Amino acid sequence: MTDQKRRVALKVLGATLGAAAFAKAMEPLRAWTPTLSVAEFLQRNYRELDSEAKRALLARIEQKTLEEHGVEVSVHDDRPIDGVEFGYALNLSVCIGCRRCAEACHHENNHDRATHNSYIRVFEMEQGSFDFENGTADYDHAVPAPGKYYLPVQCQQCDNPPCVDVCPVQATWKEGDGIVVVDYDWCIGCRYCEAACPYHARRFNWHKPEIPKDEINPNQGYLSNRIRPQGVVEKCTFCLHRTRKGQLPACLEACPTGARVFGNLLDPNSDIRWVLENKRVFVLKEELGTNPRFFYFFDK
């Protein structure tokens, strides 16, 4: 039986039995998933947990990370800030395709090192073209190349996200600040959301992430960069474990040319509002009606 089928079967079992009965029923199933705990499969959807249950959950994740990876981490429940809706903009005139943003994302978000995963893909594009489906993401020559420009693509944090609509277990949703999140403990790995995303912004964890002990980022958020389990779909969250604390996304700080602009769309004095009001911005696949909060522009 696959890990996904196990997760679904055990969730159903936990929903139909009482806690004591479920604990007993779990005993013959431990051969399937020896690291599985009763608490993990009795856990409700993140949005249904009270403060006490969330504290216990975060402590459990911290302890599990210590046991499995030998690293002490701090996992936080970072909540949206009142009066804040995040937006991101990218100046394509100055992006040089160096992919330092993708590298920063890889390390900040505790991605599997073997696959060198990242939430950001940088497409090399022909000048005059806007269809990133025809771009090249695996170029290996010096950049920037003549006649090319570079289009980084990540989660667009859509105001009308199709990925949320198709999730059969409500494991993904849009929060008050516009960030679309995933409850990785509730995701069943069906990959419907991955198929529904027109920006190819979601990743499926085919294997348990492997990260050297000394490279694990210990500052983690439950809905963002904590080490995700095998068999779930994950995505960019605008580094909410940073941005909800007043910091900038890791990809922005890594950009050597200042191509990235981030801020509060509701603040008329923010850098992101200045871009929207003074530049000719566009969004990817506008015709789909997803209403992204990620904008692109050129200087001319």
Backbone hydrogen bonds in HBPLUS format (Angstrom, degrees):
<---DONOR---> <-ACCEPTOR-->    atom                        ^
c    i                          cat <-CA-CA->   ^        H-A-AA   ^      H-
h    n   atom  resd res      DA  || num        DHA   H-A  angle D-A-AA Bond
n    s   type  num  typ     dist DA aas  dist angle  dist       angle   num
A0006-ARG N   A0002-THR O   2.98 MM   4  6.26 152.9  2.05 149.9 158.3     1
A0007-ARG N   A0003-ASP O   2.95 MM   4  6.20 158.2  2.00 148.5 153.7     2
A0008-VAL N   A0004-GLN O   3.05 MM   4  6.35 164.1  2.07 153.3 156.7     3
A0009-ALA N   A0005-LYS O   2.90 MM   4  6.00 169.1  1.91 149.6 153.2     4
A0010-LEU N   A0006-ARG O   2.90 MM   4  6.00 163.5  1.93 153.3 157.6     5
A0011-LYS N   A0007-ARG O   2.95 MM   4  6.06 151.1  2.03 145.2 153.3     6
A0012-VAL N   A0008-VAL O   3.01 MM   4  6.25 164.6  2.04 154.8 158.2     7
A0013-LEU N   A0009-ALA O   2.96 MM   4  6.16 154.9  2.02 141.7 149.4     8
A0014-GLY N   A0010-LEU O   2.84 MM   4  5.99 159.1  1.88 146.1 151.5     9
A0015-ALA N   A0011-LYS O   2.98 MM   4  6.19 139.9  2.15 142.6 153.4    10
A0015-ALA N   A0012-VAL O   3.17 MM   3  5.09 125.1  2.49  91.9 106.0    11
A0016-THR N   A0012-VAL O   3.20 MM   4  6.40 130.0  2.46 142.0 153.6    12
A0016-THR N   A0013-LEU O   3.22 MM   3  5.37 141.6  2.37 100.0 110.4    13
A0017-LEU N   A0013-LEU O   3.16 MM   4  6.25 129.4  2.43 148.2 159.8    14
A0022-PHE N   A0018-GLY O   2.77 MM   4  5.86 154.4  1.83 153.6 161.9    15
A0023-ALA N   A0019-ALA O   2.96 MM   4  6.15 158.6  2.01 148.4 153.5    16
A0024-LYS N   A0020-ALA O   3.13 MM   4  6.43 155.9  2.19 147.1 152.9    17
A0025-ALA N   A0021-ALA O   2.87 MM   4  6.10 157.7  1.92 147.2 154.1    18
A0026-MET N   A0022-PHE O   2.85 MM   4  6.03 135.8  2.05 146.9 158.6    19
A0027-GLU N   A0024-LYS O   3.22 MM   3  5.68 147.5  2.33 108.8 116.5    20
A0029-LEU N   A0026-MET O   2.85 MM   3  5.15 140.2  2.01 110.7 123.6    21
A0030-ARG N   A0027-GLU O   3.39 MM   3  5.65 167.4  2.41 109.5 113.1    22
A0032-TRP N   A0029-LEU O   2.88 MM   3  5.46 144.9  2.00 114.5 124.3    23
A0036-LEU N   A0033-THR O   3.01 MM   3  5.44 165.3  2.03 120.5 125.0    24
A0042-LEU N   A0038-VAL O   2.94 MM   4  6.11 127.2  2.23 147.9 163.2    25
A0043-GLN N   A0039-ALA O   3.10 MM   4  6.01 119.8  2.48 135.9 148.2    26
A0048-GLU N   A0045-ASN O   2.81 MM   3  5.48 159.2  1.85 124.3 131.5    27
A0049-LEU N   A0046-TYR O   3.19 MM   3  5.47 165.0  2.22 110.5 115.1    28
A0054-LYS N   A0050-ASP O   2.95 MM   4  6.21 153.7  2.02 154.3 162.4    29
A0055-ARG N   A0051-SER O   2.98 MM   4  6.23 158.2  2.03 148.9 154.3    30
A0056-ALA N   A0052-GLU O   3.07 MM   4  6.34 159.8  2.12 148.2 153.3    31
A0057-LEU N   A0053-ALA O   2.94 MM   4  6.13 150.8  2.03 141.9 150.4    32
A0058-LEU N   A0054-LYS O   2.89 MM   4  6.15 165.1  1.91 157.9 160.2    33
A0059-ALA N   A0055-ARG O   3.02 MM   4  6.19 160.8  2.06 147.5 153.0    34
A0060-ARG N   A0056-ALA O   2.96 MM   4  6.12 147.5  2.07 141.4 150.4    35
A0061-ILE N   A0057-LEU O   3.01 MM   4  6.33 152.9  2.09 150.2 156.9    36
A0062-GLU N   A0058-LEU O   2.97 MM   4  6.22 160.1  2.01 150.1 155.6    37
A0063-GLN N   A0059-ALA O   2.98 MM   4  6.16 158.3  2.02 145.7 151.3    38
A0064-LYS N   A0060-ARG O   2.92 MM   4  6.09 157.0  1.97 144.5 151.3    39
A0065-THR N   A0061-ILE O   2.90 MM   4  6.07 156.8  1.95 149.4 155.4    40
A0066-LEU N   A0062-GLU O   3.06 MM   4  6.27 153.6  2.13 142.9 150.0    41
A0067-GLU N   A0063-GLN O   2.96 MM   4  6.25 156.6  2.02 148.4 154.5    42
A0068-GLU N   A0064-LYS O   2.89 MM   4  6.03 159.7  1.93 151.4 156.7    43
A0069-HIS N   A0065-THR O   2.79 MM   4  5.50 155.4  1.85 143.5 150.7    44
A0070-GLY N   A0066-LEU O   2.84 MM   4  4.53 134.1  2.05 116.5 125.7    45
A0074-SER N   A0218-PRO O   2.88 MM 144  5.94 174.5  1.89 158.9 158.7    46
A0220-GLN N   A0074-SER O   2.99 MM 146  5.97 167.3  2.01 159.7 160.0    47
A0076-HIS N   A0220-GLN O   2.82 MM 144  6.22 154.8  1.89 139.1 145.3    48
A0222-TYR N   A0076-HIS O   2.94 MM 146  6.01 162.7  1.97 164.4 162.7    49
A0084-VAL N   A0081-ILE O   3.22 MM   3  5.66 136.8  2.42 143.5 138.1    50
A0265-LEU N   A0085-GLU O   2.69 MM 180  5.49 165.5  1.71 171.9 168.0    51
A0086-PHE N   A0177-ASP O   3.01 MM  91  5.89 147.6  2.12 146.3 147.5    52
A0087-GLY N   A0263-GLY O   2.93 MM 176  5.69 148.1  2.04 161.6 168.5    53
A0263-GLY N   A0087-GLY O   3.14 MM 176  5.69 153.2  2.22 159.2 160.5    54
A0088-TYR N   A0293-ARG O   3.00 MM 205  6.39 162.3  2.03 162.4 166.9    55
A0295-PHE N   A0088-TYR O   2.78 MM 207  6.14 160.9  1.81 147.4 153.4    56
A0089-ALA N   A0261-VAL O   2.76 MM 172  5.01 154.4  1.82 154.3 157.6    57
A0261-VAL N   A0089-ALA O   2.84 MM 172  5.01 160.4  1.88 154.3 152.3    58
A0090-LEU N   A0295-PHE O   2.88 MM 205  6.34 136.2  2.08 138.9 151.9    59
A0297-PHE N   A0090-LEU O   3.06 MM 207  6.35 146.6  2.18 159.2 155.1    60
A0091-ASN N   A0259-ALA O   2.74 MM 168  4.79 167.7  1.75 145.0 148.9    61
A0094-VAL N   A0091-ASN O   3.31 MM   3  5.96 155.6  2.38 113.0 118.3    62
A0092-LEU N   A0297-PHE O   2.82 MM 205  6.00 149.9  1.91 165.2 173.1    63
A0103-GLU N   A0099-ARG O   3.13 MM   4  6.44 153.2  2.21 143.2 150.5    64
A0104-ALA N   A0100-ARG O   2.91 MM   4  6.08 158.1  1.96 145.9 151.5    65
A0105-CYS N   A0101-CYS O   2.97 MM   4  6.18 154.3  2.04 145.8 152.9    66
A0106-HIS N   A0102-ALA O   2.99 MM   4  6.16 153.3  2.06 142.2 149.2    67
A0107-HIS N   A0103-GLU O   3.20 MM   4  6.54 154.3  2.27 149.3 153.9    68
A0108-GLU N   A0104-ALA O   2.87 MM   4  5.94 167.9  1.88 154.8 159.0    69
A0109-ASN N   A0105-CYS O   3.03 MM   4  5.82 160.9  2.07 146.7 150.8    70
A0111-HIS N   A0106-HIS O   3.20 MM   5  5.32 170.6  2.21 163.8 161.9    71
A0110-ASN N   A0107-HIS O   3.43 MM   3  5.45 169.6  2.44 108.5 108.5    72
A0113-ARG N   A0210-GLU O   3.05 MM  97  6.09 173.0  2.06 156.3 157.8    73
A0116-HIS N   A0113-ARG O   3.22 MM   3  4.87 137.1  2.42  90.8 103.0    74
A0121-ARG N   A0153-VAL O   2.98 MM  32  5.33 167.9  2.00 152.8 156.1    75
A0153-VAL N   A0121-ARG O   2.69 MM  32  5.33 161.4  1.73 158.8 165.1    76
A0123-PHE N   A0151-LEU O   3.01 MM  28  4.99 177.8  2.01 120.8 121.5    77
A0151-LEU N   A0123-PHE O   2.82 MM  28  4.99 164.0  1.85 147.3 152.6    78
A0124-GLU N   A0136-THR O   2.73 MM  12  5.01 167.4  1.75 136.5 140.1    79
A0136-THR N   A0124-GLU O   3.08 MM  12  5.01 158.6  2.12 132.8 139.3    80
A0125-MET N   A0149-TYR O   2.75 MM  24  5.27 173.7  1.75 170.8 168.8    81
A0149-TYR N   A0125-MET O   2.95 MM  24  5.27 152.0  2.03 140.2 148.3    82
A0129-SER N   A0126-GLU O   2.96 MM   3  5.54 158.9  2.00 144.7 145.1    83
A0127-GLN N   A0147-GLY O   3.25 MM  20  5.88 160.7  2.29 147.1 143.0    84
A0134-ASN N   A0131-ASP O   3.02 MM   3  5.86 161.8  2.06 123.0 127.6    85
A0135-GLY N   A0132-PHE O   2.99 MM   3  4.82 163.4  2.02 103.4 107.9    86
A0148-LYS N   A0145-ALA O   3.24 MM   3  5.64 147.0  2.36 139.6 136.3    87
A0293-ARG N   A0156-GLN O   2.88 MM 137  5.82 163.7  1.91 173.8 174.1    88
A0159-ASP N   A0291-ASN O   2.81 MM 132  5.22 162.0  1.84 130.3 136.1    89
A0160-ASN N   A0290-THR O   2.94 MM 130  4.69 156.9  2.00 149.5 142.1    90
A0164-VAL N   A0161-PRO O   3.26 MM   3  5.65 136.2  2.46 106.0 115.6    91
A0167-CYS N   A0164-VAL O   3.40 MM   3  5.61 153.1  2.48 105.2 112.4    92
A0183-ASP N   A0171-ALA O   2.77 MM  12  5.27 166.5  1.79 162.4 167.1    93
A0173-TRP N   A0181-VAL O   3.17 MM   8  5.68 146.4  2.29 137.5 147.2    94
A0181-VAL N   A0173-TRP O   2.86 MM   8  5.68 157.0  1.91 171.3 169.0    95
A0175-GLU N   A0179-ILE O   2.90 MM   4  5.47 168.7  1.91 144.2 147.4    96
A0178-GLY N   A0175-GLU O   2.92 MM   3  5.40 158.2  1.96 121.9 124.6    97
A0186-TRP N   A0183-ASP O   2.92 MM   3  5.35 153.1  1.99 112.5 121.3    98
A0187-CYS N   A0183-ASP O   3.01 MM   4  6.24 137.9  2.19 152.6 165.5    99
A0195-ALA N   A0191-ARG O   3.13 MM   4  6.41 155.5  2.19 147.8 153.2   100
A0196-ALA N   A0192-TYR O   2.96 MM   4  6.19 143.2  2.10 144.3 155.2   101
A0197-CYS N   A0193-CYS O   3.08 MM   4  6.20 135.8  2.28 146.8 155.5   102
A0203-ARG N   A0234-GLU O   2.91 MM  31  5.28 167.3  1.93 152.0 156.1   103
A0234-GLU N   A0203-ARG O   2.71 MM  31  5.28 159.3  1.76 155.4 162.2   104
A0205-ASN N   A0232-VAL O   2.92 MM  27  5.58 169.2  1.93 159.7 162.5   105
A0231-GLY N   A0205-ASN O   2.78 MM  26  5.23 165.8  1.80 150.3 152.4   106
A0215-GLU N   A0212-PRO O   2.88 MM   3  5.33 162.0  1.91 118.7 124.5   107
A0224-SER N   A0221-GLY O   3.11 MM   3  5.01 163.6  2.14 104.4 108.7   108
A0242-ARG N   A0239-CYS O   2.69 MM   3  5.42 160.4  1.73 126.5 133.6   109
A0243-THR N   A0239-CYS O   2.84 MM   4  6.01 161.3  1.88 148.5 153.1   110
A0244-ARG N   A0240-LEU O   3.12 MM   4  5.37 158.9  2.16 125.9 131.5   111
A0245-LYS N   A0242-ARG O   2.92 MM   3  5.34 153.5  2.00 111.2 119.4   112
A0247-GLN N   A0242-ARG O   3.06 MM   5  5.08 158.5  2.10 138.2 131.9   113
A0246-GLY N   A0243-THR O   3.12 MM   3  5.06 163.2  2.15 105.1 107.2   114
A0252-LEU N   A0249-PRO O   3.15 MM   3  5.42 125.2  2.46 102.2 115.2   115
A0253-GLU N   A0249-PRO O   3.26 MM   4  6.64 162.0  2.29 154.7 158.7   116
A0254-ALA N   A0250-ALA O   3.10 MM   4  6.28 138.5  2.28 143.2 154.2   117
A0255-CYS N   A0252-LEU O   3.21 MM   3  5.39 147.6  2.33 103.6 112.5   118
A0267-ASP N   A0264-ASN O   3.17 MM   3  5.45 161.5  2.21 109.1 114.8   119
A0270-SER N   A0267-ASP O   3.08 MM   3  5.40 168.3  2.09 120.1 121.0   120
A0274-TRP N   A0270-SER O   3.15 MM   4  6.49 152.2  2.24 145.8 153.6   121
A0275-VAL N   A0271-ASP O   3.09 MM   4  6.41 158.2  2.14 150.0 154.8   122
A0276-LEU N   A0272-ILE O   3.07 MM   4  6.35 164.4  2.10 148.2 152.1   123
A0277-GLU N   A0273-ARG O   2.96 MM   4  6.08 144.5  2.09 145.9 155.1   124
A0278-ASN N   A0274-TRP O   2.93 MM   4  5.91 128.2  2.20 144.6 157.1   125
A0278-ASN N   A0275-VAL O   3.28 MM   3  5.27 140.3  2.44  96.9 107.7   126
A0279-LYS N   A0275-VAL O   2.88 MM   4  5.39 140.6  2.04 152.9 153.2   127
A0282-PHE N   A0296-TYR O   2.86 MM  14  5.38 148.0  1.96 146.5 155.9   128
A0296-TYR N   A0282-PHE O   2.91 MM  14  5.38 158.6  1.95 159.6 166.1   129
A0288-LEU N   A0285-LYS O   3.07 MM   3  5.84 168.5  2.08 122.8 126.4   130
A0289-GLY N   A0286-GLU O   3.16 MM   3  5.86 166.0  2.19 120.4 124.4   131
